[in-house]
Amino acid sequence: MIAMGRERWAWAFYDFANSGYATVVLTAIYSAYFVREVAADLGPGGATLLWTTAIAVSNLLVLVSAPVVGAQADHRAAKKRYLLVATVGCLVATALLGWAVAPWAAVVLVIGSNLCFGTAEDLIAAFLPELAPPSDLGRLSGIGWTVGYLGGLLTLGLCIVVVTWAQARGLAAPEYVPYVLLIVATIYGLAALPSLLWLEERGVPGPAGGIGAVFRRLGATVEEAVRFQDLFRFLPALVAYNAGLYTVVVIAAVYAQVVMGFTVEHSLVLILVVNLAAAVGAFGVGALQDRVGSVPALSLTLGGWIVAIAIAYFSSSVPAFWAAATLIGLALGSCQSAGRALIGRFTPPGREAEFFGLWGLAVKLSAVLGPLSYGLLAYVSGGNQKVAMLSTGAFFVLGLWLLRRVDERRGMAAAGRVGKPAESARGA
């Protein structure tokens, strides 16, 4: 078991902090509120399109900005300062979101909050290779995801209590949703404090040169694609399987209600179960990958995804669907933990934010491609959610096929991390 000092716990608790935003705003509560209330005048189809467009635009902005922000943070040795700005931006936009009654205002705040959320996600991940040697990256990443899913569960549970209490007193959604989002922002802010206070900035500022130096640094990374061939082989695999992963996160509740006939209450319970299973999966695979390697562990996880999607596609009974949902949860946490640790193993010291910016670019590209392909297939097939589900399974098959080209040890050697203790992990 990895020794968890103050700094490592502080890093892990940022996953706890931001998971509530992903669970409540993007998945469980606010997304449905936006469609039913904020943009109701546009009709269900128009409101859904506006919501997905806002999410797509914010992800595209992260996609474009992540490598630049990462390279600049490394060049200026300012990961922690940039993390503070992104965190505060997400908190403010989330807190204001509940009082945005005009669709255009809500869209601006959704884009702003998700842009800051995605940027902060990349920056906090960039601290990972500094906090542990390669042999412990899987465990530490897994602990972070485990703590994160528990944070998402706590935040969602508190929000459900508020929603249930308000509905029992006859309050309408516009009266209680603002307080739900305040809960999300408050937990995010409080749980992020340890990271903002105790993480050390170990980078050394580069020579002066402004934005030109940043782009030269990015150009050098691209030119070094041959040297970092396994990183650049892994990124397409990451885009492929994460497109399937993100699609499941976005459409899980919709699929459960439309295809399986779940009520809203049952859908919320489903999300709770998936998050709990994901916490277990992240913790378990975090330890496994440090023994057998991130690539074998990730391959096993993608196999689990394929089986889970097949069960969901062919299942016609509620118990079978619950089994698929539980397996999806286990695979969800495992997949995210293993992917983040592998990027950490492929990252040269001193270039953490830059390389995790590439990770963020790949993740956000998949967040655009996955849901878009699902929506197009659902539209072309006349709303057949099961046919659309096949596209999700295809992403995992493609990701598993691309992953076989990745040599983990060669990638670690290129980054200078094979058998080398992380000097920067001192005092962690």
C-alpha positions as MATLAB code, in Angstrom:
seq = 'MIAMGRERWAWAFYDFANSGYATVVLTAIYSAYFVREVAADLGPGGATLLWTTAIAVSNLLVLVSAPVVGAQADHRAAKKRYLLVATVGCLVATALLGWAVAPWAAVVLVIGSNLCFGTAEDLIAAFLPELAPPSDLGRLSGIGWTVGYLGGLLTLGLCIVVVTWAQARGLAAPEYVPYVLLIVATIYGLAALPSLLWLEERGVPGPAGGIGAVFRRLGATVEEAVRFQDLFRFLPALVAYNAGLYTVVVIAAVYAQVVMGFTVEHSLVLILVVNLAAAVGAFGVGALQDRVGSVPALSLTLGGWIVAIAIAYFSSSVPAFWAAATLIGLALGSCQSAGRALIGRFTPPGREAEFFGLWGLAVKLSAVLGPLSYGLLAYVSGGNQKVAMLSTGAFFVLGLWLLRRVDERRGMAAAGRVGKPAESARGA';
ca = [
       0.000    0.000    0.000;
       1.373    3.412   -0.967;
       2.219    5.715    1.942;
      -0.153    8.688    1.822;
       1.358   11.832    3.290;
      -0.289   15.235    3.541;
       0.548   16.348    0.018;
      -0.695   13.159   -1.626;
      -3.985   13.356    0.294;
      -4.271   17.012   -0.682;
      -3.857   16.054   -4.341;
      -6.400   13.222   -4.087;
      -8.981   15.499   -2.502;
      -9.148   17.642   -5.617;
     -10.800   14.629   -7.272;
     -13.242   14.666   -4.349;
     -13.825   18.381   -4.942;
     -14.617   18.436   -8.644;
     -16.579   15.173   -8.893;
     -19.709   16.834   -7.517;
     -19.740   19.237  -10.464;
     -19.476   16.397  -12.983;
     -22.132   14.312  -11.231;
     -24.737   16.977  -10.408;
     -24.302   19.583  -13.152;
     -23.299   17.513  -16.164;
     -25.092   14.238  -15.473;
     -27.810   13.968  -12.874;
     -29.723   17.138  -11.963;
     -28.892   20.366  -13.769;
     -28.852   18.855  -17.277;
     -32.477   17.718  -16.884;
     -33.428   21.051  -15.257;
     -31.929   22.963  -18.190;
     -33.971   20.968  -20.720;
     -37.231   20.992  -18.747;
     -37.154   24.512  -17.337;
     -34.497   26.916  -18.604;
     -34.868   26.147  -22.324;
     -38.381   24.695  -22.229;
     -39.690   27.215  -24.800;
     -37.462   25.605  -27.425;
     -39.254   22.273  -27.069;
     -37.611   19.016  -25.916;
     -35.600   18.596  -29.118;
     -34.391   22.189  -29.253;
     -33.597   22.316  -25.557;
     -31.605   19.076  -25.731;
     -29.727   20.331  -28.773;
     -28.887   23.593  -26.983;
     -27.607   21.696  -23.939;
     -25.431   19.302  -25.945;
     -24.141   22.202  -28.040;
     -23.108   24.121  -24.913;
     -21.255   21.063  -23.609;
     -19.627   20.472  -27.008;
     -18.491   24.112  -27.296;
     -16.967   24.082  -23.817;
     -15.150   20.820  -24.542;
     -13.859   22.214  -27.844;
     -12.512   25.250  -26.003;
     -10.686   23.006  -23.549;
      -9.445   20.892  -26.451;
      -7.913   23.919  -28.155;
      -6.555   25.606  -25.032;
      -5.297   22.640  -22.990;
      -1.889   22.115  -24.667;
      -1.175   25.851  -24.672;
      -2.222   26.342  -21.049;
      -0.223   23.277  -20.024;
       2.934   24.377  -21.826;
       2.600   27.884  -20.402;
       2.088   26.544  -16.867;
       5.264   24.475  -17.194;
       7.245   27.317  -18.754;
       6.276   29.708  -15.970;
       6.304   27.050  -13.211;
       2.753   28.175  -12.459;
       0.590   25.041  -12.381;
      -0.711   25.911   -8.917;
      -1.574   29.518   -9.816;
      -3.379   28.434  -12.956;
      -5.201   25.769  -10.944;
      -6.407   28.446   -8.512;
      -7.756   30.618  -11.332;
      -9.553   27.698  -13.005;
     -11.027   26.531   -9.683;
     -12.366   29.954   -8.741;
     -13.788   30.383  -12.245;
     -15.700   27.105  -12.023;
     -16.983   27.886   -8.520;
     -18.298   31.342   -9.457;
     -19.930   30.200  -12.698;
     -21.550   27.196  -10.965;
     -22.914   29.317   -8.114;
     -24.417   31.849  -10.571;
     -25.841   29.148  -12.833;
     -28.830   28.437  -10.629;
     -30.117   31.992  -10.981;
     -29.718   32.106  -14.771;
     -33.284   32.011  -16.097;
     -32.552   33.156  -19.656;
     -31.244   30.343  -21.897;
     -28.405   32.494  -23.278;
     -27.181   33.351  -19.780;
     -27.309   29.717  -18.696;
     -25.419   28.647  -21.831;
     -22.651   31.196  -21.168;
     -22.302   30.019  -17.557;
     -22.369   26.327  -18.535;
     -19.641   26.899  -21.115;
     -17.584   28.964  -18.661;
     -17.939   26.544  -15.763;
     -17.162   23.464  -17.864;
     -14.195   25.191  -19.511;
     -12.742   25.980  -16.070;
     -13.615   22.479  -14.818;
     -11.787   20.810  -17.716;
      -8.762   23.097  -17.413;
      -8.473   22.446  -13.673;
      -8.830   18.712  -14.284;
      -5.783   18.763  -16.580;
      -3.718   20.925  -14.215;
      -4.344   18.837  -11.094;
      -3.517   15.671  -13.047;
      -0.182   17.233  -14.039;
       0.960   17.068  -10.385;
       0.635   13.256  -10.354;
       4.097   12.347  -11.778;
       5.723   14.657   -9.208;
       4.145   12.930   -6.229;
       5.183    9.301   -6.684;
       7.727    7.102   -8.460;
       6.505    5.197  -11.551;
       5.923    2.058   -9.478;
       3.306    3.853   -7.361;
       1.553    6.023   -9.959;
      -1.235    3.502  -10.505;
      -2.063    3.240   -6.814;
      -2.018    6.993   -6.292;
      -4.144    7.638   -9.381;
      -6.576    4.939   -8.240;
      -6.836    6.442   -4.756;
      -7.578    9.824   -6.340;
     -10.378    8.447   -8.490;
     -11.755    6.455   -5.526;
     -11.849    9.558   -3.338;
     -13.363   11.430   -6.276;
     -16.254    9.044   -6.741;
     -16.955    9.173   -3.019;
     -17.052   12.965   -3.314;
     -19.500   12.699   -6.185;
     -21.671   10.352   -4.124;
     -21.657   12.688   -1.126;
     -22.478   15.757   -3.199;
     -25.244   14.007   -5.143;
     -26.664   12.525   -1.937;
     -26.884   15.940   -0.254;
     -28.475   17.429   -3.359;
     -31.058   14.646   -3.502;
     -31.949   15.349    0.137;
     -32.500   19.037   -0.719;
     -34.544   18.187   -3.824;
     -36.703   15.683   -1.910;
     -37.264   18.145    0.956;
     -38.191   20.961   -1.440;
     -40.542   18.848   -3.530;
     -42.311   17.581   -0.405;
     -43.121   21.217    0.406;
     -44.413   21.955   -3.034;
     -41.477   24.094   -4.188;
     -40.853   24.330   -7.921;
     -37.490   23.489   -9.460;
     -36.461   27.143  -10.050;
     -36.864   27.689   -6.293;
     -34.531   24.922   -5.113;
     -32.071   24.307   -7.974;
     -30.054   27.474   -7.111;
     -29.398   26.032   -3.651;
     -28.440   22.664   -5.138;
     -25.774   24.405   -7.212;
     -24.588   26.352   -4.161;
     -24.040   23.012   -2.424;
     -21.972   21.835   -5.393;
     -19.880   25.037   -5.413;
     -19.389   24.989   -1.629;
     -18.208   21.369   -1.477;
     -15.966   21.972   -4.489;
     -14.368   25.009   -2.853;
     -13.865   23.461    0.572;
     -12.505   20.152   -0.716;
     -10.137   21.942   -3.121;
      -8.492   23.950   -0.319;
      -5.965   21.229    0.671;
      -4.688   21.065   -2.922;
      -4.469   24.835   -3.238;
      -2.695   25.161    0.125;
      -0.374   22.166    0.341;
       0.655   21.134   -3.176;
       4.202   22.249   -3.952;
       5.170   23.998   -7.183;
       8.332   22.080   -8.106;
       8.807   23.450  -11.607;
      11.590   25.823  -12.557;
      10.597   28.854  -14.672;
      11.949   28.817  -18.213;
      13.709   31.720  -19.919;
      11.666   34.806  -20.754;
      10.005   34.742  -24.136;
       6.290   35.171  -23.680;
       3.772   33.187  -25.668;
       6.335   32.603  -28.435;
       8.386   30.434  -26.092;
       5.263   28.456  -25.202;
       4.483   27.674  -28.841;
       8.124   26.780  -29.507;
       7.889   24.351  -26.614;
       4.752   22.804  -28.110;
       6.419   22.610  -31.498;
       9.361   20.785  -29.965;
       6.977   18.258  -28.419;
       5.391   17.526  -31.796;
       8.825   17.216  -33.402;
       9.733   14.713  -30.694;
       6.825   12.442  -31.627;
       9.282    9.748  -32.720;
      10.999    9.842  -29.349;
       7.685    9.738  -27.497;
       6.120    7.300  -29.951;
       4.280    5.327  -27.304;
       2.664    8.445  -25.877;
       1.471    9.423  -29.353;
       0.289    5.854  -29.977;
      -1.634    5.861  -26.719;
      -3.429    9.167  -27.365;
      -5.566    7.787  -30.284;
      -6.476    4.775  -28.122;
      -7.411    7.189  -25.333;
      -9.624    9.186  -27.709;
     -11.346    6.008  -28.904;
     -12.182    4.323  -25.616;
     -12.876    7.593  -23.810;
     -15.427    8.495  -26.505;
     -17.360    5.417  -25.449;
     -16.843    6.187  -21.762;
     -18.042    9.781  -22.022;
     -21.059    8.734  -24.071;
     -22.151    6.304  -21.369;
     -21.772    9.010  -18.713;
     -23.911   11.426  -20.732;
     -26.668    9.047  -21.856;
     -26.874    6.514  -19.001;
     -29.921    8.101  -17.377;
     -31.584    8.759  -20.745;
     -31.065    5.149  -21.864;
     -32.369    3.817  -18.550;
     -35.562    5.885  -18.805;
     -36.258    5.518  -22.533;
     -35.275    1.878  -23.083;
     -35.665    0.276  -19.654;
     -38.555    2.414  -18.370;
     -36.768    3.704  -15.270;
     -38.347    6.531  -13.306;
     -36.345    9.662  -12.465;
     -35.885    8.382   -8.919;
     -34.616    5.001  -10.161;
     -32.247    6.792  -12.538;
     -30.712    8.734   -9.636;
     -30.256    5.485   -7.707;
     -28.636    4.027  -10.827;
     -26.125    6.885  -10.913;
     -25.354    6.366   -7.224;
     -24.719    2.638   -7.792;
     -22.506    3.316  -10.811;
     -20.438    5.841   -8.835;
     -20.030    3.440   -5.911;
     -18.924    0.632   -8.244;
     -16.561    3.055   -9.980;
     -14.902    3.886   -6.653;
     -14.303    0.168   -6.047;
     -12.977   -0.320   -9.579;
     -10.588    2.632   -9.398;
      -9.118    1.471   -6.100;
      -8.731   -2.153   -7.199;
      -7.152   -1.492  -10.587;
      -4.947    1.226   -9.097;
      -3.096   -1.476   -7.169;
      -3.260   -4.039   -9.994;
      -1.617   -1.836  -12.614;
       1.430   -1.217  -10.432;
       1.960   -4.992  -10.383;
       1.220   -5.945  -13.997;
       1.528   -2.586  -15.791;
      -0.982    0.033  -16.875;
      -1.415   -1.338  -20.417;
      -2.438   -4.885  -19.334;
      -4.714   -3.464  -16.622;
      -6.301   -1.064  -19.095;
      -6.779   -3.865  -21.640;
      -8.595   -5.920  -19.006;
     -10.778   -2.933  -18.190;
     -11.698   -2.328  -21.846;
     -12.670   -5.990  -22.108;
     -15.012   -5.403  -19.174;
     -16.519   -2.402  -20.972;
     -17.212   -4.498  -24.083;
     -18.930   -7.199  -22.015;
     -20.989   -4.595  -20.117;
     -22.154   -2.877  -23.330;
     -23.115   -6.260  -24.793;
     -25.199   -7.090  -21.710;
     -26.901   -3.687  -21.850;
     -27.625   -4.097  -25.571;
     -29.081   -7.590  -25.351;
     -30.757   -7.281  -21.943;
     -34.518   -7.014  -21.812;
     -34.900   -7.458  -18.051;
     -34.261   -4.922  -15.330;
     -31.967   -7.248  -13.277;
     -29.737   -7.819  -16.324;
     -29.522   -4.078  -16.907;
     -28.570   -3.504  -13.262;
     -25.806   -6.098  -13.689;
     -24.566   -4.244  -16.770;
     -24.686   -0.918  -14.901;
     -22.631   -2.331  -12.015;
     -20.026   -3.720  -14.419;
     -19.969   -0.365  -16.222;
     -19.264    1.352  -12.904;
     -16.356   -0.988  -12.131;
     -14.922   -0.473  -15.614;
     -15.488    3.297  -15.465;
     -13.311    3.867  -12.414;
     -10.696    1.352  -13.559;
     -10.398    2.895  -17.022;
      -9.968    6.453  -15.817;
      -7.425    5.494  -13.157;
      -5.263    3.405  -15.500;
      -5.283    5.985  -18.313;
      -4.179    8.852  -16.085;
      -1.396    6.771  -14.521;
      -0.105    5.704  -17.938;
       0.172    9.321  -19.091;
       2.098   10.006  -15.883;
       4.541    7.218  -16.727;
       5.061    8.638  -20.222;
       5.692   12.216  -18.995;
       9.273   13.579  -18.746;
      10.066   15.459  -15.523;
       9.441   19.189  -15.809;
       6.858   18.851  -18.613;
       3.925   17.554  -16.589;
       1.355   20.244  -17.390;
       2.279   20.178  -21.089;
       1.858   16.421  -21.442;
      -1.297   16.332  -19.349;
      -2.541   19.134  -21.582;
      -2.248   16.629  -24.436;
      -4.159   14.167  -22.259;
      -6.843   16.814  -21.755;
      -6.967   17.477  -25.492;
      -7.566   13.780  -26.193;
     -10.202   13.474  -23.463;
     -12.142   16.516  -24.661;
     -11.956   15.422  -28.301;
     -13.534   12.131  -27.273;
     -16.171   14.055  -25.296;
     -17.222   15.673  -28.574;
     -16.986   12.617  -30.848;
     -18.700   10.078  -28.603;
     -22.003   11.812  -27.773;
     -22.211   13.278  -31.303;
     -21.954    9.836  -32.920;
     -24.521    8.447  -30.482;
     -26.950   11.279  -31.208;
     -26.540   10.965  -34.972;
     -27.110    7.201  -34.897;
     -30.148    7.638  -32.648;
     -31.514   10.240  -35.094;
     -30.808    8.185  -38.242;
     -32.320    5.065  -36.681;
     -35.511    6.887  -35.740;
     -34.685    7.167  -32.034;
     -33.506    3.567  -31.610;
     -31.304    3.837  -28.526;
     -30.154    0.232  -28.791;
     -28.719    0.777  -32.261;
     -26.954    3.893  -30.989;
     -25.526    1.832  -28.128;
     -23.596   -0.230  -30.691;
     -21.503    2.821  -31.580;
     -20.481    3.054  -27.944;
     -19.312   -0.557  -27.907;
     -17.405    0.004  -31.155;
     -15.340    2.764  -29.500;
     -14.131    0.354  -26.811;
     -13.250   -2.311  -29.388;
     -11.260    0.263  -31.379;
      -9.523    1.520  -28.238;
      -8.501   -2.029  -27.267;
      -7.150   -2.654  -30.776;
      -5.111    0.577  -30.789;
      -3.767   -0.082  -27.296;
      -1.949   -3.214  -28.450;
       0.572   -0.960  -30.272;
       1.666    0.720  -27.022;
       4.885   -0.492  -25.360;
       4.709    0.744  -21.775;
       8.334    0.091  -20.817;
       9.667    1.750  -23.968;
       7.452    4.770  -23.314;
       8.696    5.037  -19.736;
      12.312    4.785  -20.923;
      11.742    7.630  -23.377;
      10.423    9.760  -20.513;
      13.368    8.831  -18.288;
      11.138    7.170  -15.692;
      12.164    3.499  -15.783;
      13.442    2.523  -12.378;
      14.016    6.127  -11.451;
      12.585    7.242   -8.104;
      10.644   10.448   -8.353;
      13.015   12.914   -6.757;
      10.137   15.368   -6.651;
       8.131   12.987   -4.504;
      10.110   13.984   -1.455;
       7.936   14.838    1.475;
       4.784   13.799   -0.326;
];
